[in-house]
Amino acid sequence: MSAFKQKVVKTASGKEYVLQHPGVRAVTKISDRIKNKHGVIMDERLCDEMLQHIVVEPKTTLESFDSYPEMIDVVRRAFAFISGQEDELEHDDQQAGS
């Protein structure tokens, strides 16, 4: 995937966010930063990294959200976008809607 590819995503609440892929090296660094010393992904670190480096419009922080489910939806879509798991996420969304 080329660096700086963008994608517009819409959350369940109908809000739109622009995601931007930062490139493979940056994704690798993000992946390292979001894990604890045992290799377990830490939720707060994941959210901070996705909102700071991947969600480019509107610029948001954890404190910007009134709803935890909305924030998790955005972060989940951002992580799927940079990790190449978008198809799995879309498949899960379609099954949930069935």
DAJO-V324964 format. One record per residue. N is the residue number from 1. RES is the residue in three letters. OMEGA is omega as a letter, one per 30 degrees, with the letter a starting at -180 (999 if undefined). Layout:
<<N RES OMEGA> <N RES OMEGA>>
This chain:
<<1 MET a> <2 SER l> <3 ALA l> <4 PHE l> <5 LYS a> <6 GLN l> <7 LYS l> <8 VAL l> <9 VAL l> <10 LYS l> <11 THR l> <12 ALA a> <13 SER l> <14 GLY l> <15 LYS l> <16 GLU l> <17 TYR l> <18 VAL l> <19 LEU l> <20 GLN l> <21 HIS a> <22 PRO a> <23 GLY a> <24 VAL a> <25 ARG l> <26 ALA l> <27 VAL l> <28 THR l> <29 LYS l> <30 ILE l> <31 SER l> <32 ASP a> <33 ARG a> <34 ILE a> <35 LYS l> <36 ASN a> <37 LYS l> <38 HIS l> <39 GLY a> <40 VAL l> <41 ILE l> <42 MET a> <43 ASP a> <44 GLU l> <45 ARG l> <46 LEU a> <47 CYS a> <48 ASP a> <49 GLU a> <50 MET a> <51 LEU a> <52 GLN a> <53 HIS a> <54 ILE l> <55 VAL a> <56 VAL l> <57 GLU f> <58 PRO l> <59 LYS a> <60 THR l> <61 THR l> <62 LEU a> <63 GLU a> <64 SER a> <65 PHE l> <66 ASP a> <67 SER l> <68 TYR l> <69 PRO l> <70 GLU a> <71 MET l> <72 ILE l> <73 ASP l> <74 VAL a> <75 VAL l> <76 ARG l> <77 ARG l> <78 ALA a> <79 PHE l> <80 ALA l> <81 PHE a> <82 ILE a> <83 SER l> <84 GLY a> <85 GLN a> <86 GLU a> <87 ASP l> <88 GLU a> <89 LEU l> <90 GLU l> <91 HIS l> <92 ASP l> <93 ASP a> <94 GLN l> <95 GLN l> <96 ALA a> <97 GLY a> <98 SER 999>>
